[in-house]
Amino acid sequence: MDCSTLASAIEAVLFTMGEAVERERLMAAFEVSEEEIEHAITLLRERYNAPGSGLKLLILEDSLQLCTGEEMFPYLVKVVKQPKRQNITEAVLETLSIIAYKQPVTKLEMEKIRGVSCEHSVSRLMELGLIEEAGRLEAPGRPILFKTSMEFLRAFGLESIEDLPEIDPELMERFRAEAEEMVPGAPAEPAKETAEGSKEDPDDAESGKSAENTGDDDQEPFMLGDTVMTIEEDSED
């Protein structure tokens, strides 16, 4: 099978499936090598990166998926139903950033970093499909480990976890110093988190920030499936 035919065959499969398909599954189905698959993917990328294309090829770690281009959104909503809108709090995003950069990670580790309970945030992220269980830690009690999901990569436009932006070293040092100042020795008991994701102790509003929070005030909404997620500030009790 020549490269052009293979690319077209992959395109047809992705269009029909409507979901991510693993590279290995495509290699087995078409009886081709990894090198041949990569050449076909390059050809498809060039095809969909061309001006005027309404489709986009997503690379999600070891899987491929076809989706519509972001610039087509205003036209799509005129034909299909208006997407649902939901809010996601900064506390939930902080927890997500910790999982993304430290995965796999336990809930206790998240709470040590944030200084507050992460029970609600983890439940919300599981509900949204942005994280998933990654086994259990070989330690007393065998706590659950969490990692980001393929839906996380889709939502934030990443091909793999390696594409996450690097954290500013100076920002890391500042947050580390704040954490040490807040907890001089053994970690304090995490404050409780309300159902809305806000902290009960207003003093934790600054010291409980994760190192991954860049401090940007203007955060753009993002698509999660057919839902537009809007980021809202946490309210302090």
Backbone torsions as a table, in degrees:
resi	resn	phi	psi	omega
1	MET	NA	125.8	-179.4
2	ASP	-76.5	165.4	-172.9
3	CYS	-60.4	-42.4	-178.3
4	SER	-64.1	-41.9	178.9
5	THR	-67.2	-40.9	178.7
6	LEU	-62.4	-43.4	179.1
7	ALA	-60.6	-42.5	179.5
8	SER	-66.1	-38.1	178.8
9	ALA	-65.4	-42.9	177.6
10	ILE	-62.6	-42.9	178.8
11	GLU	-57.9	-44.6	-179.8
12	ALA	-64.0	-40.8	179.5
13	VAL	-64.6	-46.6	-178.6
14	LEU	-63.5	-39.7	178.5
15	PHE	-64.2	-42.8	-177.6
16	THR	-70.4	-42.8	-176.9
17	MET	-68.5	-42.5	-179.1
18	GLY	72.3	10.2	179.0
19	GLU	-144.7	174.5	-178.5
20	ALA	-67.7	138.0	179.5
21	VAL	-123.4	131.3	-177.3
22	GLU	-69.2	145.1	176.9
23	ARG	-56.8	-43.6	-177.4
24	GLU	-61.3	-36.2	179.6
25	ARG	-66.0	-39.7	178.1
26	LEU	-68.0	-41.6	178.8
27	MET	-60.5	-42.7	-179.0
28	ALA	-68.3	-40.4	-177.3
29	ALA	-66.8	-39.9	-176.1
30	PHE	-98.9	-0.8	178.2
31	GLU	53.3	52.9	179.1
32	VAL	-125.9	166.2	-179.1
33	SER	-84.8	168.7	176.9
34	GLU	-62.4	-38.2	179.4
35	GLU	-62.7	-41.6	179.3
36	GLU	-65.8	-39.1	177.5
37	ILE	-62.4	-43.5	-178.4
38	GLU	-63.6	-39.6	177.0
39	HIS	-62.3	-41.1	-179.8
40	ALA	-67.3	-38.2	178.5
41	ILE	-64.3	-41.6	177.7
42	THR	-59.9	-41.5	179.3
43	LEU	-64.4	-42.2	178.7
44	LEU	-65.3	-39.3	179.0
45	ARG	-61.7	-43.3	178.9
46	GLU	-62.6	-37.9	-179.3
47	ARG	-65.2	-44.4	-176.4
48	TYR	-84.9	-17.1	176.1
49	ASN	-84.3	-7.2	-179.8
50	ALA	-67.9	145.0	178.8
51	PRO	-56.1	137.3	177.0
52	GLY	94.6	-7.6	179.3
53	SER	-76.9	132.0	178.1
54	GLY	-91.4	-4.7	-180.0
55	LEU	-112.0	163.2	-178.2
56	LYS	-141.9	140.7	176.8
57	LEU	-95.1	118.5	178.0
58	LEU	-93.8	132.4	171.8
59	ILE	-105.4	115.7	-177.5
60	LEU	-118.7	87.0	-174.8
61	GLU	54.9	-107.4	-177.0
62	ASP	-101.1	18.3	-177.4
63	SER	-127.3	161.5	179.4
64	LEU	-125.2	149.2	177.4
65	GLN	-153.6	143.8	174.5
66	LEU	-94.1	138.3	176.2
67	CYS	-146.4	171.1	177.0
68	THR	-82.2	151.5	177.4
69	GLY	-70.4	148.5	-177.8
70	GLU	-58.0	-35.7	-176.6
71	GLU	-69.7	-11.2	179.4
72	MET	-86.4	-7.7	-175.0
73	PHE	-54.0	-47.0	-178.8
74	PRO	-59.4	-29.9	-179.4
75	TYR	-82.2	-34.8	-178.7
76	LEU	-64.6	-41.3	-175.9
77	VAL	-67.8	-15.9	177.2
78	LYS	-77.5	-19.3	-177.6
79	VAL	-108.1	-48.0	-179.8
80	VAL	-92.3	174.7	-177.1
81	LYS	-66.6	149.8	177.7
82	GLN	-62.2	131.7	-178.2
83	PRO	-65.1	147.9	176.6
84	LYS	-66.9	156.1	177.7
85	ARG	-125.0	132.2	176.8
86	GLN	-135.0	157.1	177.2
87	ASN	-101.0	146.7	173.6
88	ILE	-129.6	129.5	-173.0
89	THR	-81.8	161.8	178.2
90	GLU	-63.1	-33.2	178.9
91	ALA	-62.3	-40.4	178.1
92	VAL	-66.6	-40.7	178.1
93	LEU	-65.6	-38.0	176.9
94	GLU	-59.8	-45.6	179.4
95	THR	-63.5	-40.9	178.4
96	LEU	-62.1	-40.2	-179.7
97	SER	-65.2	-36.8	178.0
98	ILE	-64.2	-45.1	179.8
99	ILE	-63.2	-43.0	-177.4
100	ALA	-61.0	-41.2	-174.4
101	TYR	-90.5	-19.1	-176.5
102	LYS	-118.2	6.6	-174.9
103	GLN	-60.5	148.1	-7.4
104	PRO	-75.1	146.6	-173.3
105	VAL	-142.8	147.6	178.5
106	THR	-90.4	164.6	179.2
107	LYS	-63.7	-36.3	179.6
108	LEU	-62.8	-40.3	178.1
109	GLU	-64.1	-40.0	177.5
110	MET	-60.9	-43.0	-176.5
111	GLU	-69.1	-31.8	176.0
112	LYS	-65.8	-36.2	-179.0
113	ILE	-74.5	-45.4	-175.6
114	ARG	-82.1	-26.3	-178.1
115	GLY	80.7	8.0	179.0
116	VAL	-139.7	166.0	176.0
117	SER	-65.5	142.0	-180.0
118	CYS	-113.3	13.9	-175.3
119	GLU	-56.3	-52.1	-178.3
120	HIS	-65.7	-43.3	-177.2
121	SER	-61.2	-44.1	179.9
122	VAL	-64.2	-42.9	179.0
123	SER	-62.0	-40.6	-179.8
124	ARG	-66.3	-42.4	179.8
125	LEU	-66.3	-36.3	175.5
126	MET	-65.9	-40.9	179.7
127	GLU	-62.6	-38.1	179.8
128	LEU	-79.4	-11.8	179.3
129	GLY	79.7	14.3	-179.2
130	LEU	-81.4	-21.3	176.9
131	ILE	-131.9	165.3	178.0
132	GLU	-150.0	164.2	178.7
133	GLU	-72.2	144.1	-178.8
134	ALA	-126.7	39.8	-179.6
135	GLY	92.2	-160.5	-179.2
136	ARG	-131.0	147.2	179.1
137	LEU	-76.4	134.4	178.0
138	GLU	-77.9	79.3	-178.6
139	ALA	-151.0	166.3	178.9
140	PRO	-52.1	129.7	-178.5
141	GLY	86.7	-13.7	-179.7
142	ARG	42.7	64.7	-179.6
143	PRO	-64.3	153.2	-179.5
144	ILE	-72.5	137.9	173.4
145	LEU	-97.2	145.1	179.5
146	PHE	-122.3	148.2	176.3
147	LYS	-142.7	166.2	177.2
148	THR	-75.2	157.1	-177.6
149	SER	-104.5	176.8	175.4
150	MET	-64.9	-31.4	177.3
151	GLU	-62.6	-32.7	176.4
152	PHE	-62.3	-44.7	179.2
153	LEU	-61.9	-43.2	179.1
154	ARG	-61.3	-47.9	-174.4
155	ALA	-61.7	-35.5	-174.9
156	PHE	-106.6	10.5	173.6
157	GLY	65.1	38.9	-179.1
158	LEU	-109.6	147.5	174.6
159	GLU	-86.7	-32.8	178.5
160	SER	-158.2	169.8	179.9
161	ILE	-62.3	-27.6	179.0
162	GLU	-63.2	-17.4	-179.4
163	ASP	-84.9	-1.4	176.9
164	LEU	-60.5	140.9	179.1
165	PRO	-64.0	145.8	178.3
166	GLU	-71.7	146.6	179.9
167	ILE	-84.7	137.1	178.1
168	ASP	-61.7	119.5	-179.0
169	PRO	-56.2	-37.5	180.0
170	GLU	-66.0	-39.0	177.8
171	LEU	-65.9	-38.9	177.0
172	MET	-59.1	-45.7	-178.6
173	GLU	-64.2	-39.2	-178.9
174	ARG	-65.7	-44.6	179.4
175	PHE	-67.7	-35.5	178.1
176	ARG	-63.7	-41.0	179.4
177	ALA	-65.4	-41.1	178.1
178	GLU	-63.2	-40.0	-179.6
179	ALA	-65.5	-42.1	179.8
180	GLU	-66.7	-34.1	179.1
181	GLU	-69.4	-37.2	-179.8
182	MET	-73.5	-36.9	-177.2
183	VAL	-125.6	83.8	-179.9
184	PRO	-80.0	79.3	-178.7
185	GLY	128.9	-128.2	-179.6
186	ALA	-68.7	146.1	-179.5
187	PRO	-63.8	139.1	-179.8
188	ALA	-75.0	162.6	177.2
189	GLU	-66.0	126.1	-178.2
190	PRO	-59.8	139.6	174.2
191	ALA	-70.0	158.4	-179.5
192	LYS	-79.6	152.7	179.7
193	GLU	-112.5	133.8	-178.6
194	THR	-77.6	170.7	-179.1
195	ALA	-61.6	-25.2	178.7
196	GLU	-85.8	-2.3	178.6
197	GLY	93.2	2.1	179.9
198	SER	-87.2	159.3	-177.8
199	LYS	-93.6	142.9	-179.8
200	GLU	-73.4	-31.6	-179.9
201	ASP	-94.7	112.5	-177.1
202	PRO	-64.4	-20.2	178.8
203	ASP	-68.0	-18.7	-179.0
204	ASP	-83.1	-5.4	-174.8
205	ALA	-59.9	-35.3	178.9
206	GLU	-97.2	-47.7	-173.7
207	SER	-70.6	-20.8	-178.1
208	GLY	-85.6	3.1	-180.0
209	LYS	-68.0	143.8	177.0
210	SER	-80.5	157.7	179.8
211	ALA	-64.7	-20.8	-176.8
212	GLU	-82.3	-11.6	-179.6
213	ASN	-74.0	120.0	-175.8
214	THR	-81.5	-12.0	178.4
215	GLY	85.5	7.9	179.1
216	ASP	-71.1	132.0	-179.6
217	ASP	-84.3	-36.7	-176.9
218	ASP	-91.2	94.1	-178.8
219	GLN	-107.2	126.3	-175.9
220	GLU	-76.1	144.7	171.8
221	PRO	-62.4	158.8	177.7
222	PHE	-139.0	155.2	-179.1
223	MET	-85.0	137.4	174.3
224	LEU	-131.3	96.7	-172.8
225	GLY	66.3	-122.0	178.3
226	ASP	-103.3	23.3	-177.0
227	THR	-119.1	135.9	173.7
228	VAL	-90.8	117.7	-179.3
229	MET	-94.1	122.4	178.5
230	THR	-107.1	133.4	-177.6
231	ILE	-89.4	127.2	179.3
232	GLU	-120.1	151.0	-180.0
233	GLU	-72.5	149.3	176.3
234	ASP	-76.9	140.7	174.3
235	SER	-92.2	145.1	-179.8
236	GLU	-101.0	135.4	179.7
237	ASP	-84.0	NA	NA
